[in-house]
């Protein structure tokens, strides 16, 4: 099957220079605007030179910028035909994802999410807490916020959760992740931490759970375990969806977005140096 220009960019992204990757990112993330831009405008938006764009489009097998924009426009018109195949494993997993995400989306309170984002942005310290699978989600969310310049710690070890709960202060915020909301380790640690009156945000699947009763703010997601044929499917899907929404809302803050972009560039530079070293060996 012939690949379109978007697929070509994605496949060749690792081979691009740091500056060319800026053009690639702009083209992938905002194709509708890029296809209507002149080369000078794109250079300004991507913060590169026009010669960088010329080198980039040649690497994408385009003779000039006009051809690149035509291919980008064609790619944006291409839609993936969805086939309903509920009796296959692929169809079952897709149905599961749709069920969890749609339910969670319908339950979300945007005003509540905005309040939580404001609290996160203002907090001197943020503790994201979770055990088991929720612990991995806690680590992922903490890493994102650190890259935004937020003072964030992930706690996914029972001992450390309990010990750290004694060190939490009034203006800190705790984001507790627990599908059941009934983890005695997390709930006991939050009870202890609440003596210092921090803000507690719960993300869980049960609105009447002990965790929600301890929290100042709560976000309820779909409980994956109640969806038919879950078996080994991701139990964190609803929680991760909410974390993605919160992350995206945080990045509407220009300062957080700038810091995130700086860390992305730093990591890209490091990868480029590492890749170059491998090729030279």
Buried (B, 14 or more C-beta within 10 A) or exposed (E): EEEBBBEBBEEBEEEBBBBBBBBBBBBBEBBEEBBEBEBEEBBEBBEBEBEBBBBBBEBBEBEEBEBBBEBBBEBBEEEEEEEEEEEEEEEBBBBBBEBBBEBBBEBBEEEEBEBBBEBBBEBEBBBBBBBBBBBBBBBBBBEBBBBBBBEBBBBBEBEBBBEBBEEBEEBBBBBBBBBBBEBEBBBBBBEBBBEBEBBBBBBBBBEEBBBBEBBBBBBBBBBBEEBEEBEEBBBBBBBBBBBEBBBEBBBEBEEBEEBBBEBEEEEBEEEBEEEEEEEEE
